[in-house]
Amino acid sequence: MIKTRYLIFLVVFLCGNSAWAQVVPAWGGGADLKDISFGFGFQYISSDFKIFKTADWRSPFFDVGSNKNVTDSLYSISSTGTQGFGVGFVARYRISDNLEIRTTPTLSFTDRTLVYRYLNAENTVSKQVNASLVEFPLSLKIKSDRIGNFRAYILGGLKYSYGISKAAAQDPNLSPLDRVVVSQRGYASYEAGIGIDIYFEYFKFSPEFKISNSIGNILSPNNDPYSKPLDKLLLHSLVFTIYFE
């Protein structure tokens, strides 16, 4: 009888330990267990333009002030990928265990470059489109079930960007050849991305890749040698972010 009791106790003890071992610890500071949580993030940004030209984009630019052409005929206009960075914070609202709404207001600094090649091969001009932006994304994040201390996710949403730097090209005292291309101060974009949540004891670490494309034309029209050949510009960005929650 005593042996039977010891056997039952041993079976219950081992089954209990086995069941407890399958419970995933609530690491990550309990971020996923709260309806609302906050964090911060750092971004690496690579961006370039998709260029649409006017019908007469090759024509030399005629400057009314000097009454002459100040450029040669254009051969090509291209955009090279440029790098920047951003810092911001993240706020999330939990809808369910696998679904949440997230916003990640960010301050970003990045330059985009347009390269103008003229018929004279030696005459190539690069113009930077400076951008210091405050960005307000709103995304829907769909998460997989948690496996140990890992969880994959996809996301998609919209973003509004607003420039906080004054454009030098709007200075009327600049000569035509010293002007730069200016983008719209405010514009919207759509975003999509993938990432993974990694849970540590006191915080959650999330590396994420995301693409962002502007909606509509972001070119601010100006009568200068570098803006006039352009019909519209669309911005394409690849963003790598690490979040800490």
C-alpha positions in Angstrom: 0.0 0.0 0.0 2.8 2.4 0.9 4.7 1.5 -2.2 1.6 2.2 -4.3 1.3 5.7 -2.7 5.0 6.4 -3.5 4.5 5.3 -7.1 1.4 7.5 -7.6 3.3 10.5 -6.0 6.3 9.9 -8.3 4.1 9.7 -11.4 2.3 12.9 -10.5 5.6 14.7 -9.8 7.2 13.7 -13.1 4.1 14.6 -15.1 3.9 17.9 -13.4 7.5 18.7 -14.1 7.0 17.6 -17.8 4.0 19.9 -18.1 5.8 22.8 -16.5 8.8 22.4 -18.8 6.5 23.0 -21.8 5.3 26.4 -20.5 7.2 29.2 -22.2 8.5 31.8 -19.7 6.9 35.2 -20.1 10.2 36.8 -21.0 10.4 40.1 -23.0 9.4 42.1 -19.9 5.9 40.9 -20.4 5.4 43.2 -23.4 3.1 40.8 -25.3 1.0 40.2 -22.2 -0.1 43.9 -22.0 -2.7 45.6 -24.2 -0.4 48.7 -24.6 3.4 48.8 -24.5 6.1 51.1 -25.7 9.7 51.0 -26.9 12.3 52.6 -29.2 14.1 51.9 -32.5 17.0 52.7 -34.7 16.8 52.7 -38.5 19.1 52.2 -41.5 17.6 53.7 -44.6 18.5 53.2 -48.3 16.4 55.2 -50.8 16.3 56.3 -54.4 13.8 57.9 -56.9 11.7 56.4 -59.7 12.0 59.2 -62.3 9.3 60.3 -64.8 10.6 62.8 -67.4 8.8 65.5 -69.4 8.4 65.2 -73.2 11.2 67.8 -73.8 13.5 66.8 -71.0 16.6 66.7 -73.2 16.3 70.4 -74.2 19.0 72.8 -72.8 17.7 75.1 -70.1 17.2 78.7 -71.2 17.8 81.3 -68.5 15.7 84.4 -68.9 17.9 86.5 -66.7 21.1 85.9 -68.7 19.2 85.4 -72.0 21.1 82.3 -72.9 21.2 78.5 -72.5 23.0 77.6 -69.3 23.2 73.9 -69.8 24.0 71.4 -72.6 21.4 68.9 -73.9 20.7 66.1 -71.5 21.7 62.5 -72.2 20.2 60.8 -69.1 18.8 61.4 -65.6 19.2 58.7 -63.0 19.0 58.2 -59.2 21.6 56.5 -57.2 20.8 54.8 -53.9 21.8 56.8 -50.8 21.9 55.9 -47.1 20.5 57.6 -44.0 19.4 56.8 -40.5 16.5 57.4 -38.2 15.6 57.2 -34.5 12.1 56.9 -33.0 9.9 55.1 -30.6 7.2 52.4 -31.0 3.7 52.2 -29.4 1.6 49.1 -29.8 -2.0 48.1 -29.0 -2.8 44.5 -28.7 -6.0 43.3 -30.5 -5.3 39.6 -30.0 -2.4 37.3 -29.4 -1.6 37.3 -33.1 -2.7 40.8 -34.1 -1.8 44.3 -33.1 -1.9 47.9 -34.3 1.4 49.7 -34.1 2.7 53.3 -34.7 6.4 54.2 -34.9 7.0 58.0 -35.0 10.5 58.6 -36.3 12.9 61.4 -37.0 14.9 60.4 -40.1 17.8 62.0 -41.9 18.6 60.9 -45.5 19.7 62.5 -48.8 18.6 61.3 -52.2 20.8 61.9 -55.3 19.8 62.7 -58.9 22.6 62.4 -61.5 22.3 64.5 -64.7 24.5 63.4 -67.7 24.8 65.8 -70.6 25.8 65.1 -74.2 29.2 66.3 -73.3 30.4 63.2 -71.4 32.6 65.3 -69.1 29.6 67.4 -68.0 27.9 65.3 -65.2 26.1 66.9 -62.3 24.9 65.3 -59.1 22.2 67.0 -57.1 21.2 66.0 -53.6 17.6 66.2 -52.5 18.1 66.9 -48.8 15.5 65.4 -46.4 15.1 65.7 -42.7 11.7 64.2 -41.9 9.3 63.5 -39.1 7.4 60.4 -40.0 4.2 59.0 -38.6 3.6 55.3 -39.7 0.5 53.3 -38.7 0.7 49.6 -39.3 -1.2 46.4 -38.8 1.1 43.6 -37.4 0.2 39.9 -37.8 2.3 37.6 -35.6 2.8 33.9 -35.7 2.4 31.7 -32.5 5.3 32.0 -30.2 7.9 29.2 -30.5 10.1 29.3 -27.5 11.5 32.8 -27.4 10.9 33.6 -31.0 7.9 34.8 -33.0 7.8 35.9 -36.7 5.6 38.6 -38.1 4.5 40.5 -41.2 3.1 44.0 -41.3 1.6 46.6 -43.6 0.3 50.1 -43.4 0.6 53.8 -44.3 3.0 56.5 -43.4 2.9 60.3 -43.5 6.2 62.2 -43.8 6.8 65.9 -43.2 10.0 67.8 -44.0 11.5 69.9 -41.2 14.4 71.5 -43.2 14.1 74.6 -45.5 14.9 74.0 -49.2 17.8 76.1 -50.5 16.3 76.0 -54.0 13.6 78.4 -53.0 16.2 81.2 -52.5 15.6 83.6 -55.4 19.2 84.9 -55.1 20.7 81.6 -56.2 21.9 81.3 -59.8 20.1 78.6 -61.9 23.1 76.2 -61.8 23.3 76.5 -58.0 19.8 75.4 -57.3 18.7 71.9 -56.2 15.7 69.7 -56.6 13.1 70.1 -53.9 10.6 67.4 -52.8 7.1 68.1 -51.4 7.2 69.0 -47.7 4.5 66.5 -46.9 3.6 63.2 -48.6 2.2 59.8 -47.9 3.6 56.3 -48.5 2.6 52.7 -48.2 4.7 50.2 -46.4 5.1 46.4 -46.0 7.6 44.4 -44.1 8.7 41.2 -42.2 10.5 40.7 -38.9 11.0 38.5 -35.9 10.4 39.1 -32.2 13.2 37.7 -30.0 12.4 37.5 -26.3 15.1 38.2 -23.6 14.5 38.2 -19.9 13.7 41.9 -19.5 13.0 43.1 -23.0 11.9 42.1 -26.6 14.3 42.6 -29.5 12.9 42.9 -33.0 15.0 43.2 -36.2 12.8 44.2 -39.2 13.0 44.7 -43.0 10.5 47.0 -44.6 9.9 48.6 -48.0 8.3 52.0 -48.4 6.9 53.6 -51.6 5.5 57.1 -51.9 1.9 57.6 -53.1 1.8 60.1 -55.9 4.3 62.7 -57.1 6.6 64.1 -54.4 8.4 66.6 -56.7 7.9 70.3 -55.9 7.9 72.1 -59.4 10.4 74.8 -59.9 11.8 76.6 -63.0 15.4 75.6 -62.8 17.8 73.3 -64.9 17.3 70.3 -62.6 13.5 70.4 -61.8 12.1 71.4 -65.2 13.1 68.1 -67.1 11.2 66.1 -64.4 7.5 65.4 -64.7 7.3 63.6 -61.3 9.3 61.7 -58.7 8.3 58.6 -56.7 10.4 57.6 -53.6 11.4 54.0 -52.9 13.0 53.1 -49.6 14.4 50.0 -48.0 14.5 50.3 -44.2 16.2 48.0 -41.7 15.1 48.7 -38.1 15.9 47.2 -34.7 13.3 47.7 -32.0 13.6 47.3 -28.2 10.4 46.9 -26.2 
